[in-house]
Amino acid sequence: MGSLVGLLVVWVALVVLGMVVKGLFWLVIVGAVLFVATGVAGIVKRGALNARR
């Protein structure tokens, strides 16, 4: 769970930095990819937890 929270903090920081600093739009893209990866990891982890029950 800690790694998911860490990923969330990283993608928020990258998106904000990419939007604030001119010419760093690629950071917004990287942040969006991390957001999707975090969502997929959360879904997979939740599925694994539900499968154990």
Distance bins in CASP14 RR format, pairs under 12 A and 6 or more apart:
PFRMAT RR
TARGET T0000
AUTHOR 0000-0000-0000
RMODE 2
METHOD distances of the structure
MODEL  1
1 7 0 0 0 0 0 1 0 0 0 0 0
1 8 0 0 0 0 0 1 0 0 0 0 0
1 38 0 0 0 0 0 1 0 0 0 0 0
1 41 0 0 0 0 0 1 0 0 0 0 0
1 42 0 0 0 0 1 0 0 0 0 0 0
1 45 0 0 0 0 1 0 0 0 0 0 0
1 46 0 0 0 0 0 1 0 0 0 0 0
1 49 0 0 0 0 0 1 0 0 0 0 0
2 8 0 0 0 0 1 0 0 0 0 0 0
2 9 0 0 0 0 1 0 0 0 0 0 0
2 10 0 0 0 0 0 1 0 0 0 0 0
2 38 0 0 0 0 0 1 0 0 0 0 0
2 41 0 0 0 0 0 1 0 0 0 0 0
2 42 0 0 0 0 0 1 0 0 0 0 0
2 45 0 0 0 0 0 1 0 0 0 0 0
3 9 0 0 0 0 0 1 0 0 0 0 0
3 10 0 0 0 0 0 1 0 0 0 0 0
3 34 0 0 0 0 0 1 0 0 0 0 0
3 37 0 0 0 0 0 1 0 0 0 0 0
3 38 0 0 0 0 1 0 0 0 0 0 0
3 41 1 0 0 1 0 0 0 0 0 0 0
3 42 0 0 0 0 1 0 0 0 0 0 0
3 45 0 0 0 0 1 0 0 0 0 0 0
4 10 0 0 0 0 0 1 0 0 0 0 0
4 11 0 0 0 0 0 1 0 0 0 0 0
4 34 0 0 0 0 0 1 0 0 0 0 0
4 35 0 0 0 0 0 1 0 0 0 0 0
4 37 0 0 0 0 0 1 0 0 0 0 0
4 38 1 0 1 0 0 0 0 0 0 0 0
4 39 0 0 0 0 1 0 0 0 0 0 0
4 40 0 0 0 0 0 1 0 0 0 0 0
4 41 1 0 0 1 0 0 0 0 0 0 0
4 42 1 0 1 0 0 0 0 0 0 0 0
4 43 0 0 0 0 0 1 0 0 0 0 0
4 44 0 0 0 0 0 1 0 0 0 0 0
4 45 1 0 0 1 0 0 0 0 0 0 0
4 46 0 0 0 0 0 1 0 0 0 0 0
5 11 0 0 0 0 0 1 0 0 0 0 0
5 12 0 0 0 0 0 1 0 0 0 0 0
5 38 0 0 0 0 1 0 0 0 0 0 0
5 41 0 0 0 0 0 1 0 0 0 0 0
5 42 0 0 0 0 0 1 0 0 0 0 0
6 12 0 0 0 0 1 0 0 0 0 0 0
6 13 0 0 0 0 1 0 0 0 0 0 0
6 14 0 0 0 0 0 1 0 0 0 0 0
6 34 0 0 0 0 1 0 0 0 0 0 0
6 37 0 0 0 0 0 1 0 0 0 0 0
6 38 0 0 0 0 1 0 0 0 0 0 0
6 41 0 0 0 0 0 1 0 0 0 0 0
7 13 0 0 0 0 0 1 0 0 0 0 0
7 14 0 0 0 0 0 1 0 0 0 0 0
7 30 0 0 0 0 0 1 0 0 0 0 0
7 31 0 0 0 0 1 0 0 0 0 0 0
7 33 0 0 0 0 0 1 0 0 0 0 0
7 34 1 0 1 0 0 0 0 0 0 0 0
7 35 0 0 0 0 1 0 0 0 0 0 0
7 36 0 0 0 0 0 1 0 0 0 0 0
7 37 1 0 0 1 0 0 0 0 0 0 0
7 38 1 0 1 0 0 0 0 0 0 0 0
7 39 0 0 0 0 1 0 0 0 0 0 0
7 40 0 0 0 0 0 1 0 0 0 0 0
7 41 1 0 0 1 0 0 0 0 0 0 0
7 42 0 0 0 0 1 0 0 0 0 0 0
7 45 0 0 0 0 0 1 0 0 0 0 0
8 14 0 0 0 0 0 1 0 0 0 0 0
8 15 0 0 0 0 0 1 0 0 0 0 0
8 31 0 0 0 0 0 1 0 0 0 0 0
8 34 0 0 0 0 1 0 0 0 0 0 0
8 35 0 0 0 0 1 0 0 0 0 0 0
8 37 0 0 0 0 0 1 0 0 0 0 0
8 38 1 0 1 0 0 0 0 0 0 0 0
8 39 0 0 0 0 1 0 0 0 0 0 0
8 41 0 0 0 0 0 1 0 0 0 0 0
8 42 0 0 0 0 0 1 0 0 0 0 0
9 15 0 0 0 0 0 1 0 0 0 0 0
9 16 0 0 0 0 0 1 0 0 0 0 0
9 31 0 0 0 0 0 1 0 0 0 0 0
9 34 0 0 0 0 0 1 0 0 0 0 0
9 35 0 0 0 0 0 1 0 0 0 0 0
9 38 0 0 0 0 0 1 0 0 0 0 0
10 16 0 0 0 0 0 1 0 0 0 0 0
10 17 0 0 0 0 0 1 0 0 0 0 0
10 27 0 0 0 0 0 1 0 0 0 0 0
10 30 0 0 0 0 1 0 0 0 0 0 0
10 31 1 0 0 1 0 0 0 0 0 0 0
10 33 0 0 0 0 0 1 0 0 0 0 0
10 34 1 0 0 1 0 0 0 0 0 0 0
10 35 0 0 0 0 1 0 0 0 0 0 0
10 37 0 0 0 0 0 1 0 0 0 0 0
10 38 0 0 0 0 1 0 0 0 0 0 0
11 17 0 0 0 0 0 1 0 0 0 0 0
11 18 0 0 0 0 0 1 0 0 0 0 0
11 27 0 0 0 0 1 0 0 0 0 0 0
11 28 0 0 0 0 1 0 0 0 0 0 0
11 29 0 0 0 0 0 1 0 0 0 0 0
11 30 0 0 0 0 1 0 0 0 0 0 0
11 31 1 0 1 0 0 0 0 0 0 0 0
11 32 1 0 0 1 0 0 0 0 0 0 0
11 33 0 0 0 0 1 0 0 0 0 0 0
11 34 1 1 0 0 0 0 0 0 0 0 0
11 35 1 0 1 0 0 0 0 0 0 0 0
11 36 0 0 0 0 1 0 0 0 0 0 0
11 37 0 0 0 0 1 0 0 0 0 0 0
11 38 1 0 0 1 0 0 0 0 0 0 0
11 39 0 0 0 0 0 1 0 0 0 0 0
11 41 0 0 0 0 0 1 0 0 0 0 0
12 18 0 0 0 0 0 1 0 0 0 0 0
12 19 0 0 0 0 0 1 0 0 0 0 0
12 27 0 0 0 0 0 1 0 0 0 0 0
12 28 0 0 0 0 0 1 0 0 0 0 0
12 31 0 0 0 0 1 0 0 0 0 0 0
12 32 0 0 0 0 0 1 0 0 0 0 0
12 34 0 0 0 0 1 0 0 0 0 0 0
12 35 0 0 0 0 1 0 0 0 0 0 0
12 38 0 0 0 0 0 1 0 0 0 0 0
13 19 0 0 0 0 0 1 0 0 0 0 0
13 20 0 0 0 0 0 1 0 0 0 0 0
13 21 0 0 0 0 0 1 0 0 0 0 0
13 27 0 0 0 0 1 0 0 0 0 0 0
13 28 0 0 0 0 0 1 0 0 0 0 0
13 30 0 0 0 0 0 1 0 0 0 0 0
13 31 0 0 0 0 1 0 0 0 0 0 0
13 34 0 0 0 0 1 0 0 0 0 0 0
13 35 0 0 0 0 0 1 0 0 0 0 0
14 20 0 0 0 0 0 1 0 0 0 0 0
14 21 0 0 0 0 0 1 0 0 0 0 0
14 24 0 0 0 0 1 0 0 0 0 0 0
14 25 0 0 0 0 0 1 0 0 0 0 0
14 26 0 0 0 0 1 0 0 0 0 0 0
14 27 1 0 1 0 0 0 0 0 0 0 0
14 28 1 0 0 1 0 0 0 0 0 0 0
14 29 0 0 0 0 1 0 0 0 0 0 0
14 30 1 0 1 0 0 0 0 0 0 0 0
14 31 1 0 1 0 0 0 0 0 0 0 0
14 32 0 0 0 0 1 0 0 0 0 0 0
14 33 0 0 0 0 1 0 0 0 0 0 0
14 34 1 0 0 1 0 0 0 0 0 0 0
14 35 0 0 0 0 1 0 0 0 0 0 0
14 38 0 0 0 0 0 1 0 0 0 0 0
15 21 0 0 0 0 0 1 0 0 0 0 0
15 24 0 0 0 0 0 1 0 0 0 0 0
15 25 0 0 0 0 0 1 0 0 0 0 0
15 26 0 0 0 0 0 1 0 0 0 0 0
15 27 1 0 0 1 0 0 0 0 0 0 0
15 28 1 0 1 0 0 0 0 0 0 0 0
15 29 0 0 0 0 1 0 0 0 0 0 0
15 30 0 0 0 0 1 0 0 0 0 0 0
15 31 1 0 1 0 0 0 0 0 0 0 0
15 32 1 0 0 1 0 0 0 0 0 0 0
15 33 0 0 0 0 0 1 0 0 0 0 0
15 34 0 0 0 0 1 0 0 0 0 0 0
15 35 1 0 0 1 0 0 0 0 0 0 0
16 24 0 0 0 0 0 1 0 0 0 0 0
16 27 0 0 0 0 1 0 0 0 0 0 0
16 28 0 0 0 0 1 0 0 0 0 0 0
16 31 0 0 0 0 1 0 0 0 0 0 0
17 23 0 0 0 0 0 1 0 0 0 0 0
17 24 1 0 0 1 0 0 0 0 0 0 0
17 25 0 0 0 0 0 1 0 0 0 0 0
17 26 0 0 0 0 0 1 0 0 0 0 0
17 27 1 0 1 0 0 0 0 0 0 0 0
17 28 0 0 0 0 1 0 0 0 0 0 0
17 30 0 0 0 0 0 1 0 0 0 0 0
17 31 0 0 0 0 1 0 0 0 0 0 0
18 24 1 0 1 0 0 0 0 0 0 0 0
18 25 1 0 0 1 0 0 0 0 0 0 0
18 26 1 0 0 1 0 0 0 0 0 0 0
18 27 1 1 0 0 0 0 0 0 0 0 0
18 28 1 0 1 0 0 0 0 0 0 0 0
18 29 0 0 0 0 1 0 0 0 0 0 0
18 30 0 0 0 0 1 0 0 0 0 0 0
18 31 0 0 0 0 1 0 0 0 0 0 0
18 32 0 0 0 0 0 1 0 0 0 0 0
19 25 0 0 0 0 1 0 0 0 0 0 0
19 26 0 0 0 0 0 1 0 0 0 0 0
19 27 0 0 0 0 1 0 0 0 0 0 0
19 28 1 0 0 1 0 0 0 0 0 0 0
19 29 0 0 0 0 0 1 0 0 0 0 0
19 31 0 0 0 0 0 1 0 0 0 0 0
19 32 0 0 0 0 0 1 0 0 0 0 0
20 27 0 0 0 0 1 0 0 0 0 0 0
20 28 0 0 0 0 0 1 0 0 0 0 0
21 27 1 0 0 1 0 0 0 0 0 0 0
21 28 0 0 0 0 0 1 0 0 0 0 0
23 29 0 0 0 0 0 1 0 0 0 0 0
24 30 0 0 0 0 1 0 0 0 0 0 0
24 31 0 0 0 0 0 1 0 0 0 0 0
25 31 0 0 0 0 0 1 0 0 0 0 0
25 32 0 0 0 0 0 1 0 0 0 0 0
26 32 0 0 0 0 0 1 0 0 0 0 0
26 33 0 0 0 0 0 1 0 0 0 0 0
27 33 0 0 0 0 0 1 0 0 0 0 0
27 34 0 0 0 0 0 1 0 0 0 0 0
28 34 0 0 0 0 0 1 0 0 0 0 0
28 35 0 0 0 0 0 1 0 0 0 0 0
29 35 0 0 0 0 0 1 0 0 0 0 0
29 36 0 0 0 0 0 1 0 0 0 0 0
30 36 0 0 0 0 0 1 0 0 0 0 0
30 37 0 0 0 0 0 1 0 0 0 0 0
31 37 0 0 0 0 1 0 0 0 0 0 0
31 38 0 0 0 0 1 0 0 0 0 0 0
32 38 0 0 0 0 0 1 0 0 0 0 0
32 39 0 0 0 0 0 1 0 0 0 0 0
33 39 0 0 0 0 0 1 0 0 0 0 0
33 40 0 0 0 0 0 1 0 0 0 0 0
34 40 0 0 0 0 0 1 0 0 0 0 0
34 41 0 0 0 0 0 1 0 0 0 0 0
35 41 0 0 0 0 0 1 0 0 0 0 0
35 42 0 0 0 0 0 1 0 0 0 0 0
36 42 0 0 0 0 0 1 0 0 0 0 0
36 43 0 0 0 0 0 1 0 0 0 0 0
37 43 0 0 0 0 0 1 0 0 0 0 0
37 44 0 0 0 0 0 1 0 0 0 0 0
38 44 0 0 0 0 0 1 0 0 0 0 0
38 45 0 0 0 0 0 1 0 0 0 0 0
39 45 0 0 0 0 1 0 0 0 0 0 0
39 46 0 0 0 0 1 0 0 0 0 0 0
40 46 0 0 0 0 0 1 0 0 0 0 0
40 47 0 0 0 0 0 1 0 0 0 0 0
41 47 0 0 0 0 0 1 0 0 0 0 0
41 48 0 0 0 0 0 1 0 0 0 0 0
42 48 0 0 0 0 1 0 0 0 0 0 0
42 49 0 0 0 0 1 0 0 0 0 0 0
42 50 0 0 0 0 0 1 0 0 0 0 0
43 49 0 0 0 0 0 1 0 0 0 0 0
43 50 0 0 0 0 0 1 0 0 0 0 0
44 50 0 0 0 0 0 1 0 0 0 0 0
44 51 0 0 0 0 0 1 0 0 0 0 0
45 51 0 0 0 0 0 1 0 0 0 0 0
45 52 0 0 0 0 0 1 0 0 0 0 0
46 52 0 0 0 0 0 1 0 0 0 0 0
46 53 0 0 0 0 0 1 0 0 0 0 0
47 53 0 0 0 0 1 0 0 0 0 0 0
END
